[in-house]
Amino acid sequence: MDVARPPPSGHDRRVDATESVALLGPTNTGKTHQAVERMLEHASGMIGLPLRLLAREIYDRVSARLGEERVALVTGEEKRIPRRADYWICTTEAMPLTHEVDFLAVDEVQLAAHDERGHVFTDRLLHARGRKESWFLGAGTMRSALERLVPAARHKEMPRLSRLSFAGSTKLQRLPPRSAVVGFSVPELYALAERLRVLRGGAAVVLGALSPRARNAQVALFQSGEVDYLVATDAIGMGLNLDVAHVAFASLRKFDGRTARSLADTELAQIAGRAGRYLRDGSFGTLSPLTLPTESALRIEQHRFDAVRRVRYRNSALDFSSPAALLGALEVPPPFAFMASVPDAVDLLSLRTLLRDEEIARAARGPEALELLWLVCQIPDFRHILFEVHLALMREIFVALTRGPLSSDFLATHTKEFERVDGDVETIVARIARLRTWAFVVNRAGWAASPALWCERLAALEDRLSDALHEGLMARYVERRARTGRTQQRSERKPKLAPAEAEIDRAHPFAALEKLRARVRETAPEPELVSDLSALCDAPHEAFTLGPNGEISGQGQVLARLVRGATLTQPDVRLAPLEELGAGAERRLQRRLLAYARDTVTRLLEGFRALHRAERAPLRAIAYQLDSGLGSALAIELRSALAELEAEDHALLAQAGVRVGRVAVFAPNLLHRAALELRALLLRVFLPSLKFPELGRPTHEARLLSESAWLSVGYIVLGPRACRVDLVERAAQALAAGAPENEAFRSLSIARREVSRVSRALREASHLREREGVGIEL
């Protein structure tokens, strides 16, 4: 939480100056997709999302597109922040608002009315802004509240892209394929999954308590068609992309942490809206004998709900001078009538209770210690246990932190249990929940003596537990025969005897061979390839190598190959046949290798990133052309931008390693052999029909490639020859100084009969630069 935010009664100049857009509408309108696309049109951006799982999904999508070196992921339990991130994908609570970006978005802003989390969303609506543009996404019910909270926002209504219809009540055994069954208690979900295993061969399970890795593996099981049914909590309601045709509610009541209550129609609509994707219609209903009131069904079908009339508010301008001052600041009444205080806030209750402890009260003297105590009180209770048990943990952590950052011995003692992967599904889920609490702790700045070590260690432990959980869910809720392909109806399945069990005629010529095969199957050790390849799904870039023909290898085998993508600088990846991997691991490995490929290109063009972020349009134009040409651009195509360059712009170009010559603009460091080989590989992938000559020579016959292709590998076409760009600039400089043609072109090794034609082409290009009035060469 930000502890030094201005009060809502006054907006700073940044809030007033930015352009704000309120993008409102029901589910499946493409709001989040549009916001992400708009963010990527800016040089930098940040988006706040309501769930860690959704943040990870968007991070995976953006990092697969741009590479991981430009994208940061920030949640309470996980931080992946590269050295120079341009785009920040965050949970709403974890948005680093002190980091300024051009574009900022907050998703699902109707959560401002949520009893527990609403004050965070209200604070973001009041204070979070991008330098140039800010988007607020949510349900249409937030329109009137947004008109008060963000009065300058331009409102845009988004219609649902497909129809959502009520299908009534259905028995579990008659559910159509591609259905999601939604319940609100873990025991209920497990029972539903078990029944679907018996009736239909299996189901994937998605809980809010799952880690992103386990959740992705379960969703991939469903998305790939290995199972046709999904059992989930309301965790699927917040924008997670699923190929669901029908949503069936197994219950209409949930325990919200204090009491069991009926779900509001807006909450049911948020979940039911997961049915149907893009232009494909969807349906929703209930599991028999449960029925949904007709009025509620009509409201959900027609997206007609009461407006949000009250949002939650808590003062974020806190005073840490004394415990009384802090409590007073936290209890400042809302400034407007349409705002309400946070009822029974757990963090505030924790603070009050701990301050009554004499030892804690003594340790919390002074602003810094008191602020630390308040931060400790905000540790989430992922375990959902008794308040007193969670309070005892917060007390222990605070006392330890008053002595300094948490030592490795302290953390090792409290996290040792996470090394175990044994136990049933419930045990592993509970273990992951406890691990999330400690992941939140070590991700807090300054709380751990060795933060990088412990973040990495807990992430690895969570991955191990997630894999064990996925395997446990598969073993418990998916029939083995359903795992090898799309689930069939039980009536269609015919049992098959294993070869070792089948009766073989001893007189048959292949009887001895079949017996030998059966014996080998019984005695052969289980292959370890699957687990090894699964580990690569989250491995660092150093675990992979890129071959000369575009093959990506890891652990001694080819995993994938670069193939043509949308642009020259965005190659795609095609996995090699890896039958040992399940669909879930295949999807994760595909995303991982795609991010590796995009980061490889990003590193090649790293020097131009500062130009892309420049305020001056001519510098951004030059950066775009250099990207398109993989480090080379013709001066004639940039003449208008070059004519507008000022002295400061030339200095920035020099810092970026860019040379402005008489004929071309290029990066000399991208003419070294390794860089040229990568440039040529990217061009071959994008244009596979091209036949490349051996690069590195000063000149080649121009007819072998097109002018744009030659430029992409650092050559400029001059008459009959394609000449290396740096040598062309050397020749142009020599000619401008009055050197004879033979002397000027000596480094290019051009035949005498071609010198005059090459010289004429070079003089025309150089003369054009001078005639356009472009500044002198750096």
C-alpha positions in Angstrom: 0.0 0.0 0.0 1.2 3.5 -0.8 1.7 5.3 2.5 2.2 8.9 1.2 -0.7 9.4 -1.3 -2.4 12.8 -1.4 -6.0 13.0 0.0 -8.8 12.6 -2.5 -10.1 16.1 -1.9 -7.4 17.4 -4.2 -5.9 16.1 -7.5 -2.4 16.8 -8.5 -1.6 18.3 -11.9 -0.8 14.9 -13.4 -4.3 13.6 -12.6 -5.9 16.7 -14.2 -3.7 16.8 -17.3 -3.9 13.1 -18.4 -6.5 12.0 -20.9 -8.9 9.5 -19.2 -11.1 6.9 -20.8 -13.8 4.8 -19.0 -14.3 1.6 -21.0 -17.5 0.0 -19.6 -19.5 -3.0 -20.5 -20.4 -6.6 -19.6 -18.1 -9.6 -19.9 -16.7 -10.7 -23.3 -16.6 -7.2 -24.7 -12.8 -7.3 -25.2 -12.1 -4.5 -22.7 -9.0 -6.0 -21.2 -7.7 -6.9 -24.7 -8.2 -3.4 -26.0 -6.5 -1.9 -23.0 -3.4 -4.2 -23.4 -3.2 -3.3 -27.1 -3.5 0.4 -26.4 -0.8 0.1 -23.7 1.6 -1.5 -26.2 1.0 1.5 -28.6 2.7 3.6 -25.9 6.4 3.6 -25.1 5.7 2.5 -21.5 2.6 1.3 -19.6 1.1 -0.3 -16.6 -2.1 -2.3 -16.0 -3.6 -3.3 -12.7 -5.6 -6.5 -12.7 -7.8 -8.0 -10.0 -6.3 -11.4 -9.7 -2.8 -12.8 -9.6 -3.9 -15.5 -12.0 -5.1 -13.0 -14.5 -2.0 -10.9 -14.1 0.1 -13.9 -14.9 -2.0 -14.7 -17.9 -1.6 -11.2 -19.3 2.1 -11.2 -18.5 2.5 -14.5 -20.4 0.7 -13.0 -23.4 2.7 -9.8 -23.5 6.1 -11.3 -22.7 5.5 -13.9 -25.4 4.9 -11.1 -27.8 7.7 -8.7 -26.7 10.1 -10.9 -24.7 10.6 -11.0 -21.0 13.3 -8.3 -21.0 10.7 -5.5 -21.6 7.9 -6.7 -19.3 7.6 -6.8 -15.5 5.2 -8.8 -13.4 4.4 -7.5 -10.0 2.0 -9.2 -7.6 2.1 -9.6 -3.8 3.7 -13.1 -4.1 5.8 -12.8 -7.3 8.0 -10.1 -8.8 9.7 -10.5 -12.2 11.3 -7.1 -12.9 13.9 -6.9 -15.6 16.6 -4.3 -15.6 14.8 -2.0 -18.0 11.1 -2.8 -18.1 8.8 -0.8 -20.4 5.5 -2.5 -19.4 4.3 -3.4 -15.9 1.6 -6.1 -15.4 0.4 -6.0 -11.8 -2.3 -6.9 -9.4 -4.2 -3.7 -8.5 -2.9 -3.7 -4.9 0.8 -4.2 -6.1 0.9 -1.4 -8.7 4.1 0.6 -8.1 2.5 4.0 -8.5 5.8 5.9 -7.8 7.0 4.5 -11.2 5.6 6.9 -13.9 4.5 5.4 -17.3 2.9 6.9 -20.4 -0.2 4.7 -20.2 -2.0 3.3 -17.1 -5.1 1.1 -16.8 -7.1 -0.4 -14.0 -9.3 -3.4 -14.7 -12.6 -4.4 -13.1 -13.1 -1.0 -11.4 -16.6 -2.1 -10.1 -14.6 -3.8 -7.3 -14.4 -0.4 -5.8 -17.7 -1.5 -4.1 -16.1 -4.6 -2.6 -16.2 -4.6 1.2 -12.6 -5.7 1.7 -10.7 -4.6 -1.5 -12.9 -1.8 -2.6 -10.8 1.0 -1.0 -7.8 0.1 -3.1 -9.7 0.4 -6.4 -11.2 3.7 -5.2 -7.7 5.0 -4.4 -6.5 4.0 -7.9 -9.5 5.8 -9.5 -8.7 8.9 -7.5 -4.9 9.0 -7.9 -3.4 6.5 -10.4 -2.7 8.1 -13.8 -0.5 7.7 -16.8 1.5 10.6 -18.1 -0.4 10.6 -21.4 -3.4 8.4 -21.0 -5.4 6.5 -18.4 -8.0 3.8 -18.9 -10.5 2.5 -16.4 -12.3 -0.8 -17.3 -15.3 -2.3 -15.7 -19.0 -3.0 -15.7 -21.6 -0.5 -16.9 -23.0 -0.3 -13.4 -19.9 1.9 -12.5 -20.8 4.8 -14.9 -22.4 7.1 -12.3 -19.7 6.4 -9.7 -16.9 7.0 -12.3 -18.5 10.3 -13.3 -17.9 11.4 -9.7 -14.5 9.8 -9.2 -13.0 10.6 -12.6 -15.1 13.5 -13.8 -12.8 14.2 -16.8 -13.1 10.7 -18.2 -14.5 10.1 -21.7 -17.0 7.2 -21.4 -17.2 4.5 -24.0 -19.8 1.7 -23.8 -18.7 -1.7 -25.1 -21.4 -4.2 -26.2 -21.0 -7.9 -25.6 -19.6 -9.7 -28.7 -21.8 -12.7 -28.3 -25.3 -13.6 -26.9 -25.6 -15.1 -23.5 -28.7 -17.2 -22.9 -30.3 -18.9 -20.0 -30.5 -22.7 -20.4 -32.4 -23.6 -17.2 -31.6 -26.5 -14.9 -29.6 -29.5 -16.1 -28.5 -32.8 -14.5 -24.8 -33.3 -14.1 -24.8 -36.3 -16.4 -26.5 -34.3 -19.2 -24.2 -31.3 -19.2 -23.0 -30.4 -22.8 -19.3 -30.7 -23.6 -17.1 -27.7 -22.9 -19.0 -26.9 -19.7 -17.7 -25.2 -16.5 -19.4 -26.2 -13.2 -19.1 -23.5 -10.6 -19.2 -24.0 -6.9 -18.2 -22.0 -3.9 -16.7 -24.5 -1.5 -13.7 -26.7 -2.0 -15.3 -29.9 -0.7 -18.2 -29.3 -3.1 -15.8 -28.9 -6.0 -13.9 -32.0 -5.2 -17.2 -34.0 -5.0 -18.3 -32.6 -8.4 -15.0 -33.4 -10.0 -15.2 -37.0 -8.7 -18.7 -37.4 -10.1 -17.6 -36.0 -13.5 -14.7 -38.5 -13.5 -17.2 -41.4 -13.0 -19.8 -40.0 -15.5 -17.6 -38.4 -18.2 -14.1 -39.5 -17.7 -12.7 -36.5 -15.9 -12.6 -32.8 -15.3 -10.0 -30.0 -14.8 -10.1 -28.2 -11.5 -9.5 -24.4 -11.0 -9.4 -22.9 -7.5 -8.4 -19.4 -6.5 -5.8 -21.1 -4.2 -3.9 -22.7 -7.1 -0.6 -21.3 -8.1 -0.4 -19.8 -11.6 1.6 -22.9 -12.7 -1.0 -25.4 -11.4 -3.8 -23.3 -12.7 -2.3 -23.0 -16.2 -1.7 -26.8 -16.3 -5.3 -27.5 -15.3 -6.7 -25.0 -17.8 -4.5 -26.4 -20.6 -5.9 -29.8 -19.8 -9.4 -28.4 -20.5 -8.4 -26.1 -23.4 -6.6 -28.9 -25.3 -9.7 -31.1 -25.1 -8.1 -33.8 -22.9 -11.1 -33.3 -20.7 -14.4 -31.7 -21.7 -15.4 -30.3 -18.3 -14.1 -27.8 -15.8 -14.9 -27.5 -12.2 -14.1 -24.1 -10.7 -14.8 -21.5 -8.1 -15.7 -17.8 -8.9 -11.9 -17.4 -9.6 -12.8 -17.9 -13.3 -15.1 -14.8 -13.3 -12.4 -12.1 -13.6 -11.4 -12.1 -17.2 -9.6 -15.5 -17.4 -9.7 -16.7 -21.0 -11.4 -20.1 -21.3 -13.0 -22.0 -24.1 -16.3 -22.5 -22.2 -19.6 -22.9 -24.0 -21.9 -23.4 -20.9 -21.6 -22.3 -17.2 -23.6 -24.4 -14.7 -24.0 -23.1 -11.1 -23.8 -25.9 -8.5 -24.6 -23.3 -5.8 -25.9 -19.8 -5.5 -24.5 -19.1 -2.0 -21.0 -18.6 -0.8 -19.1 -18.0 2.5 -17.4 -14.6 2.2 -15.2 -14.9 5.2 -17.8 -13.7 7.7 -21.2 -15.1 6.8 -22.8 -17.4 4.2 -24.8 -15.2 1.7 -26.5 -15.4 -1.6 -24.6 -14.1 -4.6 -25.8 -10.9 -6.1 -27.0 -10.9 -9.7 -24.0 -8.9 -10.8 -21.7 -11.5 -9.3 -23.5 -14.3 -11.1 -23.4 -12.4 -14.3 -19.6 -12.0 -14.0 -19.2 -15.7 -13.7 -21.9 -16.7 -16.3 -20.2 -14.3 -18.8 -17.3 -16.7 -19.1 -19.6 -18.8 -21.4 -19.0 -17.9 -25.1 -15.8 -16.4 -26.4 -15.5 -13.6 -29.0 -18.4 -14.1 -31.5 -19.4 -17.5 -30.3 -22.6 -17.6 -28.2 -22.7 -19.1 -24.7 -25.3 -20.3 -22.2 -25.7 -20.5 -18.4 -27.9 -22.4 -16.0 -27.9 -24.4 -12.8 -27.4 -28.0 -11.8 -30.6 -29.8 -11.0 -32.4 -29.6 -8.6 -31.1 -26.0 -8.1 -33.1 -23.3 -9.9 -32.3 -19.7 -10.7 -35.1 -17.1 -10.3 -36.5 -16.0 -13.6 -35.9 -12.3 -12.8 -32.2 -13.0 -12.1 -31.9 -15.0 -15.3 -33.4 -12.1 -17.4 -31.1 -9.6 -15.8 -28.1 -11.7 -16.6 -29.2 -12.3 -20.2 -30.0 -8.6 -20.8 -27.0 -7.2 -18.7 -29.4 -5.0 -16.8 -28.3 -4.3 -13.2 -28.6 -1.5 -10.6 -26.0 1.1 -10.7 -23.2 1.1 -8.1 -24.2 3.8 -5.7 -21.5 3.4 -3.0 -17.8 2.7 -3.1 -15.4 1.8 -0.3 -12.9 4.4 0.9 -10.0 4.5 3.2 -7.6 7.5 3.7 -4.2 6.7 2.2 -2.4 9.8 3.5 -1.2 8.2 6.8 0.4 9.7 9.8 3.1 7.5 11.5 4.1 10.0 14.2 2.3 7.9 16.9 -0.1 4.9 17.2 -3.0 7.3 17.9 -2.2 9.4 14.9 -2.0 6.3 12.6 -5.3 4.9 13.9 -6.9 8.4 13.5 -5.7 8.7 9.9 -7.0 5.2 9.1 -10.4 6.1 10.5 -10.8 9.5 8.7 -14.4 9.5 7.4 -15.0 9.4 3.7 -15.1 12.9 2.1 -18.2 12.2 0.0 -21.6 10.8 0.7 -21.3 8.1 -2.0 -18.3 6.6 -0.2 -18.3 4.3 2.8 -15.6 3.2 5.2 -14.2 -0.3 5.1 -16.2 -2.5 7.5 -14.2 -4.7 9.9 -11.0 -4.4 8.0 -8.7 -7.3 9.0 -5.5 -5.3 8.7 -6.9 -2.5 11.0 -8.2 -5.1 13.5 -4.7 -6.7 13.5 -3.1 -3.3 14.1 -5.4 -2.5 17.0 -4.9 -6.0 18.6 -1.1 -5.9 18.2 -0.8 -2.4 19.6 -2.4 -3.7 22.8 0.5 -6.1 23.2 3.0 -4.3 25.5 6.1 -5.8 23.8 4.8 -4.8 20.3 3.8 -1.3 21.5 7.3 -0.7 22.8 8.9 -2.1 19.6 6.6 0.1 17.4 7.8 3.4 18.9 9.0 5.8 16.2 7.6 6.4 12.7 9.7 3.8 10.9 8.8 1.0 13.3 5.1 2.0 13.3 5.1 2.0 9.5 6.7 -1.5 9.5 4.0 -2.8 11.9 1.3 -1.4 9.6 2.9 -3.2 6.6 3.1 -6.4 8.6 -0.6 -6.2 9.4 -1.3 -6.2 5.7 0.2 -9.7 5.1 -2.7 -11.6 3.5 -4.1 -14.7 5.2 -3.9 -17.0 2.2 -4.3 -19.9 4.7 -7.8 -18.7 5.7 -7.4 -20.0 9.2 -8.4 -18.6 12.6 -7.6 -14.9 13.1 -5.6 -15.6 16.2 -3.3 -18.0 14.4 -2.6 -15.5 11.6 -2.2 -12.8 14.2 0.5 -14.9 16.0 2.4 -15.2 12.7 2.3 -11.5 12.1 3.5 -10.8 15.6 6.5 -13.2 15.1 7.4 -11.7 11.8 7.3 -8.1 13.2 9.4 -9.0 16.2 12.0 -10.6 13.9 12.0 -7.6 11.6 12.6 -5.2 14.4 16.0 -6.9 14.8 16.8 -6.5 11.1 16.0 -8.4 7.8 14.8 -11.9 8.2 17.9 -14.3 8.2 18.2 -17.3 6.0 18.1 -19.5 9.2 14.7 -17.9 10.2 13.2 -18.4 6.8 14.6 -21.9 6.4 13.0 -22.9 9.7 9.6 -21.6 8.6 9.6 -22.9 5.0 11.2 -26.3 5.5 7.8 -28.0 5.2 7.5 -26.8 1.6 10.2 -29.1 0.4 7.7 -32.0 0.8 5.6 -32.9 -2.2 3.8 -35.9 -0.6 0.2 -36.0 0.6 -3.2 -35.8 -1.0 -4.6 -32.9 -3.0 -6.0 -31.1 0.0 -2.7 -31.3 1.8 -0.7 -29.9 -1.2 -3.3 -27.1 -1.7 -2.9 -26.1 2.0 0.9 -26.2 1.7 0.8 -23.9 -1.4 -1.4 -21.5 0.5 1.1 -21.4 3.4 3.9 -20.9 0.9 2.1 -17.9 -0.6 2.2 -16.1 2.7 6.0 -16.5 2.9 6.4 -15.6 -0.8 4.6 -12.4 0.0 6.9 -11.7 3.0 10.2 -12.3 1.1 9.0 -10.1 -1.9 8.6 -7.1 0.4 11.5 -4.7 -0.1 14.1 -5.0 2.7 12.3 -7.8 4.7 14.7 -10.6 3.8 18.5 -10.6 4.2 18.9 -12.4 0.9 15.7 -11.5 -1.1 16.8 -12.7 -4.5 17.9 -16.1 -3.1 14.6 -16.6 -1.2 12.3 -15.4 -3.9 14.0 -17.8 -6.3 13.9 -20.7 -3.8 10.2 -20.2 -2.9 9.3 -19.9 -6.5 11.1 -23.2 -7.2 9.3 -24.9 -4.3 6.0 -23.5 -5.5 6.7 -25.0 -8.9 7.5 -28.4 -7.4 4.3 -28.3 -5.3 2.3 -27.1 -8.3 3.5 -30.0 -10.5 2.7 -32.5 -7.7 -0.7 -30.9 -7.3 -1.4 -31.1 -11.0 -0.4 -34.8 -11.1 -2.5 -35.4 -8.0 -5.6 -33.7 -9.6 -5.0 -35.7 -12.8 -4.7 -39.0 -10.9 -7.8 -38.3 -8.8 -10.2 -36.6 -11.3 -9.1 -37.7 -14.8 -9.4 -41.3 -16.0 -6.1 -42.5 -17.4 -7.7 -43.3 -20.8 -9.0 -39.8 -21.1 -5.5 -38.3 -20.8 -4.3 -39.4 -24.2 -6.9 -37.6 -26.3 -10.2 -35.9 -26.3 -12.6 -37.5 -23.7 -15.1 -39.9 -25.1 -18.5 -40.9 -23.6 -18.1 -43.9 -21.4 -20.6 -45.8 -23.5 -18.3 -45.4 -26.5 -15.2 -46.6 -24.7 -14.1 -50.2 -25.2 -11.7 -51.7 -22.7 -8.4 -52.8 -24.2 -6.1 -55.4 -22.8 -2.6 -54.4 -22.2 -0.1 -56.4 -24.4 1.2 -58.3 -21.3 -2.4 -59.3 -20.5 -3.5 -60.3 -24.0 -3.5 -64.0 -24.9 -0.9 -64.7 -27.6 -0.9 -67.8 -29.6 2.5 -69.5 -28.8 2.6 -70.8 -32.4 2.3 -67.3 -33.8 5.6 -66.2 -35.5 5.7 -63.0 -33.4 4.9 -64.6 -30.1 8.5 -64.6 -28.8 9.0 -61.0 -29.9 5.9 -59.9 -28.1 7.0 -61.6 -24.9 10.4 -59.9 -25.1 8.7 -56.5 -25.6 6.4 -57.1 -22.6 9.4 -58.1 -20.4 11.3 -54.9 -21.5 8.3 -52.8 -20.7 8.1 -54.3 -17.2 11.8 -53.9 -16.4 12.6 -50.6 -18.1 13.0 -47.6 -15.8 10.5 -44.7 -16.2 11.8 -42.1 -18.6 12.9 -38.8 -16.9 12.5 -36.8 -20.0 9.1 -35.5 -19.2 10.1 -33.9 -15.9 13.3 -32.6 -17.4 11.4 -30.9 -20.2 8.7 -29.6 -17.8 11.5 -27.9 -15.8 12.4 -26.0 -19.0 9.0 -24.3 -19.0 10.3 -21.8 -16.4 14.0 -22.1 -17.0 16.2 -19.0 -17.6 17.3 -18.0 -21.1 20.7 -19.5 -20.4 19.1 -23.0 -20.6 18.4 -22.6 -24.3 20.6 -22.2 -27.4 19.7 -20.9 -30.9 21.2 -22.8 -33.7 22.3 -21.4 -37.1 19.1 -22.7 -38.8 16.7 -21.4 -36.2 16.5 -24.5 -34.0 16.0 -23.9 -30.3 17.7 -26.5 -28.1 17.7 -27.4 -24.5 19.0 -30.3 -22.5 20.8 -31.6 -25.5 17.8 -31.9 -27.9 15.9 -29.7 -30.3 12.8 -28.3 -28.7 11.4 -26.0 -31.4 12.3 -24.0 -34.5 11.8 -20.3 -35.4 9.1 -19.8 -38.1 7.7 -16.7 -39.8 5.8 -14.4 -37.5 3.8 -11.2 -37.9 6.9 -9.1 -38.7 10.6 -9.5 -39.3 11.3 -8.7 -35.6 8.6 -11.0 -34.2 9.3 -14.5 -35.2 7.0 -17.3 -34.1 8.0 -20.7 -32.6 6.9 -24.1 -33.7 7.5 -26.9 -31.2 9.2 -30.1 -32.2 7.2 -33.3 -31.7 7.4 -33.9 -28.0 5.0 -36.7 -27.4 6.2 -37.2 -23.8 4.8 -33.8 -22.7 1.1 -33.3 -21.9 -0.9 -30.5 -23.4 -0.4 -28.3 -20.3 3.4 -28.5 -20.4 3.4 -28.1 -24.1 1.6 -24.8 -23.9 3.9 -23.5 -21.1 7.0 -24.6 -23.1 5.7 -22.9 -26.2 5.2 -19.6 -24.3 8.6 -19.9 -22.7 10.4 -20.5 -26.0 8.5 -17.7 -27.7 9.6 -15.3 -25.0 13.2 -16.5 -25.5 12.9 -15.9 -29.2 11.5 -12.4 -28.8 14.1 -11.5 -26.1 16.8 -12.6 -28.5 15.6 -10.0 -31.0 15.2 -7.4 -28.2 18.8 -7.9 -27.2 19.9 -7.5 -30.8 18.1 -4.1 -31.0 18.6 -3.1 -27.4 20.5 0.1 -28.3 17.4 1.6 -29.9 15.0 1.4 -26.9 16.1 4.8 -25.6 15.2 6.3 -28.9 11.7 4.7 -28.9 11.1 6.3 -25.5 12.3 9.7 -26.6 9.9 12.7 -26.6 11.1 13.9 -30.0 9.2 12.4 -32.9 12.3 12.4 -35.3 14.2 10.1 -32.9 11.2 7.7 -32.6 11.0 7.7 -36.4 14.6 6.8 -36.7 14.3 4.0 -34.1 11.3 2.5 -36.0 13.2 2.4 -39.3 16.3 0.9 -37.6 14.1 -1.8 -36.0 12.5 -2.6 -39.4 16.0 -2.8 -41.0 17.5 -4.8 -38.1 20.0 -1.9 -37.5 20.3 -0.2 -40.9 18.1 2.4 -42.7 18.5 4.5 -45.8 19.0 8.2 -45.3 16.7 9.0 -48.1 13.8 7.3 -46.3 14.6 9.3 -43.2 15.3 12.7 -44.8 12.5 14.6 -43.1 13.4 13.2 -39.7 17.1 13.8 -40.2 16.4 17.4 -41.3 14.7 18.1 -37.9 17.5 16.8 -35.8 19.0 19.1 -33.2 22.4 19.0 -31.5 20.9 17.2 -28.5 19.3 14.6 -30.8 22.7 13.8 -32.4 24.1 13.3 -28.9 21.3 10.8 -28.0 21.9 9.0 -31.3 25.6 8.7 -30.5 24.7 7.3 -27.0 22.5 4.7 -28.6 25.3 3.6 -30.8 23.8 5.0 -34.0 25.8 6.6 -36.7 24.2 9.1 -39.2 26.2 8.8 -42.4 25.9 10.4 -45.8 24.0 7.4 -47.3 22.7 5.5 -44.3 21.8 5.5 -40.7 23.2 2.4 -39.0 24.5 0.8 -35.8 28.2 -0.3 -36.3 28.0 -2.8 -33.5 25.4 -4.8 -35.5 27.9 -5.4 -38.3 30.0 -7.8 -36.3 29.8 -11.4 -37.4 27.5 -12.7 -34.6 25.0 -9.9 -35.1 25.1 -10.3 -38.9 24.4 -14.1 -38.5 21.4 -13.4 -36.3 20.1 -10.7 -38.7 20.4 -13.2 -41.6 18.7 -15.9 -39.6 15.7 -13.6 -38.8 15.5 -12.7 -42.5 15.6 -16.3 -43.6 12.9 -17.2 -41.1 10.7 -14.4 -42.4 11.5 -15.1 -46.1 12.3 -18.8 -46.2 12.4 -18.9 -50.0 15.5 -16.6 -50.1 18.9 -18.1 -50.9 21.6 -16.3 -49.0 25.2 -15.8 -50.0 27.9 -16.1 -47.4 27.9 -12.9 -45.4 30.9 -11.0 -44.2 32.4 -10.1 -47.6 32.7 -6.4 -48.5 30.4 -6.7 -51.6 28.0 -9.2 -53.3 26.1 -9.2 -56.6 23.0 -7.0 -56.0 20.7 -9.3 -58.0 20.9 -12.1 -55.4 18.5 -10.3 -53.0 16.1 -7.4 -52.9 17.3 -4.0 -51.7 15.3 -4.3 -48.4 16.7 -7.8 -47.8 20.2 -6.5 -48.3 19.6 -3.6 -46.0 18.3 -6.0 -43.2 21.7 -7.7 -43.2 23.8 -4.5 -43.3 24.3 -4.0 -47.1 23.3 -1.1 -49.4 22.7 -1.7 -53.1 24.8 0.6 -55.3 24.3 -0.2 -59.0 25.3 -3.8 -59.6 26.8 -4.4 -56.2 25.5 -4.7 -52.6 28.1 -3.1 -50.4 28.5 -3.3 -46.6 27.1 -0.2 -45.1 30.1 0.9 -43.1 32.4 0.5 -46.1 30.0 2.5 -48.2 30.1 5.4 -45.7 34.0 5.2 -45.7 33.9 5.4 -49.5 31.4 8.3 -49.5 33.6 10.2 -47.0 36.7 9.7 -49.2 34.9 10.9 -52.3 33.7 14.0 -50.4 37.3 14.7 -49.4 38.4 14.6 -53.1 39.9 11.1 -53.2 40.0 9.4 -56.7 37.4 6.7 -57.3 39.9 3.8 -57.3 41.3 5.0 -54.0 37.8 5.6 -52.4 36.5 2.1 -53.4 39.7 0.1 -52.5 38.1 -1.3 -49.3 35.1 -2.6 -51.2 37.2 -4.7 -53.7 35.0 -3.7 -56.7 36.1 -4.7 -60.2 37.3 -1.8 -62.3 34.5 -2.3 -64.9 31.9 -1.7 -62.1 33.6 1.2 -60.3 32.0 3.9 -62.4 28.5 2.6 -61.9 28.9 2.1 -58.2 30.5 5.5 -57.9 27.6 7.2 -59.8 25.0 5.5 -57.5 26.9 6.5 -54.4 27.3 10.1 -55.5 23.6 10.4 -56.3 22.7 9.1 -52.8 25.2 11.4 -51.1 24.2 14.4 -53.3 20.6 13.8 -52.3 21.5 13.9 -48.6 23.4 17.2 -49.1 20.6 18.7 -51.3 18.0 17.9 -48.6 20.0 19.9 -46.1 20.7 17.1 -43.6 23.3 17.8 -41.0 26.8 16.6 -41.4 27.9 13.1 -40.5 28.6 12.3 -36.9 
